[in-house]
Amino acid sequence: MTTGPLIRPRRLRTSAAMRRLVAETAIRPEKLVLPMFVREGATGPQEIPSMPGVVHHSLDSLKAAVAEAATLGLGGVMLFGIPEKKDAIGSGATDEQGILNVATRVAVAEAGDALVVQTDLCLDEFTDHGHCGVLDAEGRVDNDASLLRYREMAIAQAVSGSQLLGLSGMMDGQVTAVREELDSHGLIDTAILGYGAKYASAFYGPFRDAVQSSLEGDRATYQQHPANRREGLREVMLDIEQGADIVMVKPAMSYLDVLADVADVSDIPVWAYQVSGEYSMIEAAAAQGWIDRERAIEESVLSIFRAGADAVLTYWAAEIAGGKR
């Protein structure tokens, strides 16, 4: 009986240099986006208890952090604003002097052309009920009334200098509404990041602490059910049809199947958000000595790129790129 030569894949694992050379996936700083929280009234960076190493920035500390992100060669920063006062319609989101719009101008002035300043276009940080839209008389999230507020937010953020609007509210038709509004005001170069596949996840818990959310109940009527894979792809394709420039899958690690599905068919960039719960779980386990922190961070981010992400939003972006923790 004739047999062929023994195939030995291990030859390509014989040294660290060889393993690096044949690695199929790499993490590059310019493909990372750093989410940042800016709190109105903050006098300096203050650590968020449920997210060790992540802070609420003041405007001054934001400026320094954006400068570091640019020096490290990150691709961008995603800004979230936390106002001192909230109301039913999230008035602070469209106030020219609202914290997010002010922070955007600060970040743009500091970053110049070195990185892309992005903003979260959602009402949840600004509403006293904590939902991502406005409520009707029965207390339900009113999709179309929310779109009117999104249109106003889009102009406020774009005029403040945001280059990429992150539409994370999961209202039907949000990409169409915002694209129409931007174009009608001549803001044709402002890009849209459509959060097409955003799931109603338990892994957002620390984020809600970070934005000091006042949410009661849940967001299951507009964010997607974790059981649904095909629906994630459907939502993303709708965003693409409506004119999104980039699409998002969120969370990342628990939805790598959805991410791979989207990456297989999308003809525009596909991003993924490594959310707060994913971050905090690794930090908590590492603090107990249960896992190797640095290896776990690298492996977790590699898995997202391996599944097909073109860029990743992660709270470790600066650290991965060589910054101080």
C-alpha positions, 0 to 999 in steps of 0.5 A, a space after each residue: 500500500 502506497 501512502 503519501 508523505 506525512 503532512 506536518 502543519 507544525 512546521 509553521 509553528 516552530 518558532 515565534 518568528 515563524 508564527 508571526 510570519 504566517 499569521 493570518 490576522 493582525 491587529 493594527 492601530 489604525 483599525 482600532 477605535 477608542 470609545 470615550 466618555 465625556 461628563 459635563 461638570 467633570 474636573 478631571 478623569 474619574 475612573 468608572 467603577 465597573 470598567 477598571 481603567 476607563 474614565 469619565 473625561 473632563 474637557 481638558 482630559 479629553 483633549 489630552 486623551 485625543 492627543 495620545 490617540 492621535 500619537 498612537 496612530 489609532 483610527 478614531 475615537 467614538 465620543 459619548 456625552 453625559 449631561 448634568 440634566 436630562 429630560 423626556 426628549 433629550 434636549 441636551 443632545 441638540 443643544 449647541 452647548 450640550 456636552 457632546 457637541 462641545 466635546 466634539 469641537 474640542 476633539 476635532 480641534 485637537 485631532 486635526 486630520 490625525 484620526 476620525 472623530 466619531 459621535 454616538 447619535 442616540 438619545 439614551 444618554 440624554 433622556 430622563 427615561 433612559 430610552 434611545 428615543 422619545 416616548 408616546 402617551 402610553 410610554 412606548 418608544 415612538 419610532 417616527 417621533 424619534 427619527 425627528 430627533 435623530 435628524 436634529 442630532 445629526 445636524 448638531 453633531 455634524 456642524 460640531 465637526 463629527 466626521 462619522 455619526 454612529 446611529 446606535 438607536 435601532 429605530 426603523 428608517 434611521 439611516 434614511 432619515 439622517 442621510 436625507 437631513 444631512 444632504 438637505 443641509 449640504 453636509 454630504 461629506 458627513 459619513 454614517 455608521 449604521 448599527 445594523 445588528 445591535 442586540 439586546 444584550 446583557 453585556 451592556 451593563 457596565 456601559 449603562 453605569 458609564 453613561 449614568 443611564 436612568 433606564 427602567 425596563 429594557 430595550 427589547 422592542 427595538 434592539 434585536 433578540 439574541 436568538 436571531 442570526 438571520 435578522 441581524 443580516 437583514 437589519 444590516 442589509 437594510 442599513 446598506 440599502 438606505 445609504 450607510 457608509 459603514 455597518 456595525 455588529 454589536 456586541 462583538 464576541 457573542 455575535 461572531 457568527 453574525 459578524 461573519 455573515 455580514 462580512 461575507 456579503 457586505 460591499 462596505 466596511 464592517 465594524 464590530 464593538 467590543 462592548 463594556 461587558 466583554 471588557 469588564 469580564 476580562 479585566 475582572 478575571 485577570 484581577 483575580 489571577 484566573 487568566 493571563 490578561 494581556 493574552 486574553 485581550 489580544 486573543 479577544 480582539 484577534 477573534 473579532 478581526 478573524 471573524 471579518 471585522 474591518 475595524 474594532 471599537 475597543 476600550 483597550 485601543 490605546 493600550 493595544 497600540 502601546 499607550 499607557 493604561 
